[in-house]
Amino acid sequence: MIKHDVKDIKLAAKGRLRIEWAAREMPVLKSIKERFTREKPLKGLKLAACLHVTTETGNLMETLKAGGADVYLCASNPLSTQDDVAASLVRNSGIPVFAIKGEDHKTYYKHIMSALSAKPNITMDDGADLVSTIHTKEKKLLKNIIGGTEETTTGVIRLRAMAEKGVLEYPIIAVNDAYTKYLFDNRYGTGQSTMDGILRATNRLIAGSIFVVAGYGWCSRGIAMRAKGMGARTIVTEVNPLRALEATMDGFEVMPMKDAARLGDIFVTATGDIDVIFGDCFRLMKDGAIFCNSGHFNVEISIGTLRKMARSRRQIRDFVEEYTLKNGKRIYLLGEGRLINLAAAEGHPSAVMDMSFANQSLCAEYMAGNYKKMDKTVYSVPDKIDSHISKLKLKSMGIKIDSLTPAQKKYLSSWEMGT
Ligand SMILES: NC(=O)c1ccc[n+]([C@@H]2O[C@H](COP(=O)([O-])OP(=O)(O)OC[C@H]3O[C@@H](n4cnc5c(N)ncnc54)[C@H](O)[C@@H]3O)[C@@H](O)[C@H]2O)c1
């Protein structure tokens, strides 16, 4: 058996069936896998991926392997691994996986080091942990690397900061910023799966509740939209005036978090920022308030402050921790403040990950063919890839659209014709 570290290899059979179930909803990735099998565009390349180990990631790993890559996988979050998927990738697909749901901080980084021990040529990140580990502790690996890709908003922010400071040592493609990624994955994927995570963890009724969403970005607007659709009285908090205006005109109540703190029954953060729900908010919350995070890192809720403010805490249900404050109020943190959609549910539905991971596959192929021309900076996904994926996705959904007539093409590229 290949080198790996998973919870229980005997879970492989269950994981295989779940990977197959997800594949049904991933026709775009499937068509890429078929082409990769024939053309082997990644032949001879080692690829280390640090992603949420889910059924959809299982399909991505198999696609990259079909393309000829030697693939190694570790988790991009200690709580997001699906242990049966990890087992199946090892046993059924021969892919070395280093990931266990609930792993501690030390094991999380040990697993990153195990994936990196393959001396990868391409890194595939979700949150930039591979890139930051390579640039801080494993600089010797830089000589093998031709480039990388990044899946999420927070990772792209970190990488752009590195590029601006001139410390990024290889090109990265920001997969997150493709239209076929963030318009669907961040909005509809996070929107639906965050509600799923909250429901699985709490089984609370959303209708009629006061639901507070921090942020009105791509993820948070998806959550707000779904909460409103389920009948919640939904409040949005923002720091960006434009987005606050959008939320207002989309029909949401907008106010500062401190004001919302007194009102909310359920709170979700998805901002990529730190301390969005902070000490004063806990004091102001109603007895019974529930709060969680769907942003990348578990820094959006000030958990350290909460612990100091609490008289006691206990695990009351799976993924629900009750904090009794010194004033006697009991408030509830879900999923240790980690992405609730992956901690308590299964992450995004396969149909949106189909597009995100089609982007990942095609960007890895693009990197393999173009790295010699690329600089040490963060690149957008080429438009060609984005529009190719939207066409394939529409086709797979059986949706046809109009095309421009020659007269319309001419009109749309000219300025002479007016009223
Ligand atoms: N849960 C998931 O599966 C999942 C999926 C994709 C992205 N993400 C993560 O979710 C986070 C948000 O991503 P996005 O694509 O929506 O980003 P985005 O940039 O589109 O939106 C973030 C929004 O949060 C707002 N914001 C920042 N600080 C705030 C504060 N203190 N209070 C209120 N609002 C604040 C910003 O103004 C912005 O409008 C990132 O960490 C990203 O990596 C999670």
The ligand as a MOL file (V3000), in Angstrom:
LIG
                    3D

  0  0  0     0  0            999 V3000
M  V30 BEGIN CTAB
M  V30 COUNTS 44 48 0 0 0
M  V30 BEGIN ATOM
M  V30 1 N -17.3330 28.1120 3.1590 0
M  V30 2 C -16.8250 27.8620 1.9740 0
M  V30 3 O -16.9140 26.7540 1.4600 0
M  V30 4 C -16.1610 28.9630 1.2170 0
M  V30 5 C -16.1890 28.9750 -0.1940 0
M  V30 6 C -15.5940 30.0230 -0.8630 0
M  V30 7 C -14.9680 31.0320 -0.1470 0
M  V30 8 N -14.9190 30.9590 1.2170 0 CHG=1
M  V30 9 C -14.2730 31.9940 2.0540 0
M  V30 10 O -15.2980 32.9170 2.4640 0
M  V30 11 C -14.7100 34.1960 2.7060 0
M  V30 12 C -15.4370 35.2550 1.8920 0
M  V30 13 O -15.2310 35.0280 0.4970 0
M  V30 14 P -15.9880 35.9010 -0.6140 0
M  V30 15 O -15.6170 35.3190 -1.9100 0
M  V30 16 O -17.4000 36.0960 -0.2350 0 CHG=-1
M  V30 17 O -15.2110 37.3000 -0.4220 0
M  V30 18 P -15.6850 38.7450 -0.8730 0
M  V30 19 O -14.4500 39.5820 -0.9070 0
M  V30 20 O -16.5570 38.6690 -2.0870 0
M  V30 21 O -16.6290 39.2350 0.3360 0
M  V30 22 C -16.2000 39.5220 1.6140 0
M  V30 23 C -17.1070 40.6420 2.1180 0
M  V30 24 O -16.9210 40.7860 3.5250 0
M  V30 25 C -16.9270 42.1740 3.8250 0
M  V30 26 N -16.2700 42.4030 5.1210 0
M  V30 27 C -14.9360 42.4430 5.4020 0
M  V30 28 N -14.7530 42.7010 6.7050 0
M  V30 29 C -16.0040 42.7930 7.2580 0
M  V30 30 C -16.4720 43.0390 8.5770 0
M  V30 31 N -15.6250 43.2510 9.5910 0
M  V30 32 N -17.8140 43.0830 8.7870 0
M  V30 33 C -18.6900 42.8880 7.7600 0
M  V30 34 N -18.2990 42.6700 6.4960 0
M  V30 35 C -16.9680 42.6130 6.2510 0
M  V30 36 C -16.2000 42.7970 2.6450 0
M  V30 37 O -16.4750 44.1890 2.5480 0
M  V30 38 C -16.7710 41.9950 1.4770 0
M  V30 39 O -17.9380 42.5880 0.9370 0
M  V30 40 C -13.2340 34.0260 2.3650 0
M  V30 41 O -12.5230 33.7110 3.5300 0
M  V30 42 C -13.2330 32.8570 1.4080 0
M  V30 43 O -11.9750 32.2460 1.3190 0
M  V30 44 C -15.5330 29.9760 1.9090 0
M  V30 END ATOM
M  V30 BEGIN BOND
M  V30 1 1 1 2
M  V30 2 2 2 3
M  V30 3 1 2 4
M  V30 4 1 4 5
M  V30 5 2 4 44
M  V30 6 2 5 6
M  V30 7 1 6 7
M  V30 8 2 7 8
M  V30 9 1 8 9
M  V30 10 1 8 44
M  V30 11 1 9 10
M  V30 12 1 9 42
M  V30 13 1 10 11
M  V30 14 1 11 12
M  V30 15 1 11 40
M  V30 16 1 12 13
M  V30 17 1 13 14
M  V30 18 2 14 15
M  V30 19 1 14 16
M  V30 20 1 14 17
M  V30 21 1 17 18
M  V30 22 2 18 19
M  V30 23 1 18 20
M  V30 24 1 18 21
M  V30 25 1 21 22
M  V30 26 1 22 23
M  V30 27 1 23 24
M  V30 28 1 23 38
M  V30 29 1 24 25
M  V30 30 1 25 26
M  V30 31 1 25 36
M  V30 32 1 26 27
M  V30 33 1 26 35
M  V30 34 2 27 28
M  V30 35 1 28 29
M  V30 36 1 29 30
M  V30 37 2 29 35
M  V30 38 1 30 31
M  V30 39 2 30 32
M  V30 40 1 32 33
M  V30 41 2 33 34
M  V30 42 1 34 35
M  V30 43 1 36 37
M  V30 44 1 36 38
M  V30 45 1 38 39
M  V30 46 1 40 41
M  V30 47 1 40 42
M  V30 48 1 42 43
M  V30 END BOND
M  V30 END CTAB
M  END
